[in-house]
């Protein structure tokens, strides 16, 4: 079968690799931390009467939450200590050392050929929690895994400014109310569970356990 010159040239052009544009990477680029460039888009949610915002950088940058019941002298001392340790807080993802924002931020691909991602259950039900705890204790007892005491900076640990309430008499920790009276179940959580419809199938039971 004979091919003319035009067909040959078209065939060769189809096999040729398309030219790639050279991209210059700026290796000097560095993402600034909140201490270097304070964020201006933080949402300051309404607080209960026993809490208030204070700012670690004037005029109204780097907010933290403290008790509103402190005297002026104690408040001044607390703010002074917090300002000395500003690097212990994370106001945005880039303040967490060693974590790439691309890894911890979920991006939805809004394309026709993309399929939605099914997120796995993040919290184990109580039965599985006990199983995992027993297995971890076995590993600890045999020395396969062990705890490591590190300084906060070495372990790259920072505080979530929204969840840290300083000098308060009570607070909510992992769904429980902690105060001088001890550990109590949060009333709002009890109300939600009491109003939850009785499960009638396996899916309903799993959903109910997820709220406990």
Buried (B, 14 or more C-beta within 10 A) or exposed (E): EEEEEEEEEEEEEEEEEEEEEEEEEEEEEEEEBBBEEBBEEBEEEEEEEEBBBBBBEEEEBBBBBBBBBBEEEEBEEBBEEBBEEBBBBBBBEBBBEEBEEEEEEEEEEEEEEEEEEEEEEEEBBEEEEEEEEEEEEEEEEEEEEEEEEEEEEEEEEBBEBBEBBBEBEBBEEEEEBBEEEEEEEBEEBEEEEEEEEEEEEEEEEEEBBEEE
